[in-house]
Amino acid sequence: MAIELAKATPLENRSSTRITVADIRFEAAQEVVTLLEKLGATAVAFECDVSKEEDVVRLAKKTKSTFGKLNLLFNVAGVTLTSKLHDTDAMDIEWLFSVNAFGTCHMLRHFVPLLNNSAAADQTAHIVNFSSGFGLAVPAMGPVQPSAYAGTKHALVGMSDAMRKELEPDGIGVSVVCPGPVDTNAWNSMSFRQERFGGPKERPIESKKDIGAWGLTPEETATFVLSGLRSGDFFILPLSDSGRIMMRASLEARYAEVRSALEKSYNL
């Protein structure tokens, strides 16, 4: 996301593009910073575990002291696990919610004040929360559905929808990104699972096989997100052709049930 954001800035203005890159793995954040600097942007890397509020507090303070302000906040951090809920260890469920849901809450609570400052100065102030297609519906995946994961992503959609209404009077915009599969290392997020949640565990390479088959590249996804931001969209859905077909079917099935339930409510 950061790379495409820098590329979207005209070369003559790129040095004024200032980006904070945070990752639970400092080396990964630094690799992105190196690429950003080669593009001519100004960037700094920080290690941050978003599931720890104290880490997020430090990140917000460092961002303010380094750059002085914030215009765009991208909440991209997320982990994934595909298993039946009753077969999922309680610690794994806590891990999913701690990173995906509570981690985003920590970021929003401690970075919105910086966005408020920008909005008050009539500058861009916008939040981009990354959910998932599973935050809108639950596509058919055979006998196993990622129940806990879907719960965390539904939480992000609801939270984003509420926040756009409560922050609109302050001049802060909100978008929620609900992509299909994206060819990143998220499929193997257990490989950097924190010790307090059970520690690292490598997933089999077979877990990745479908991502490249009908998913998007990170570059395609980021380009789509930036286009949605320029259009002022709340819902941004980067999907491949096959992903779009599956999502449409899942959404139509879900909302047909909702409409049916709504009609039945008139008979109460």
Sequence and secondary structure as in RCSB ss.txt:
>XXXX:A:sequence
MAIELAKATPLENRSSTRITVADIRFEAAQEVVTLLEKLGATAVAFECDVSKEEDVVRLAKKTKSTFGKLNLLFN
VAGVTLTSKLHDTDAMDIEWLFSVNAFGTCHMLRHFVPLLNNSAAADQTAHIVNFSSGFGLAVPAMGPVQPSAYA
GTKHALVGMSDAMRKELEPDGIGVSVVCPGPVDTNAWNSMSFRQERFGGPKERPIESKKDIGAWGLTPEETATFV
LSGLRSGDFFILPLSDSGRIMMRASLEARYAEVRSALEKSYNL
>XXXX:A:secstr
 HHHHHHTS GGGGGG EEEEEESSHHHHHHHHHHHHHHT EEEEEE  TTSHHHHHHHHHHHHHHHS  SEEEE
       S GGGS HHHHHHHHIIIIIHHHHHHHHHHHHHHHHHHTT   EEEEE  GGGT     TT   HHHH
HHHHHHHHHHHHHHHHHGGGT EEEEE  S BSSGGGGGGGG  GGGT      GGGGHHHHHH B HHHHHHHH
HHHHHTT SEE    HHHHHHHHHHHHHHHHHHHHHHHHHTT 
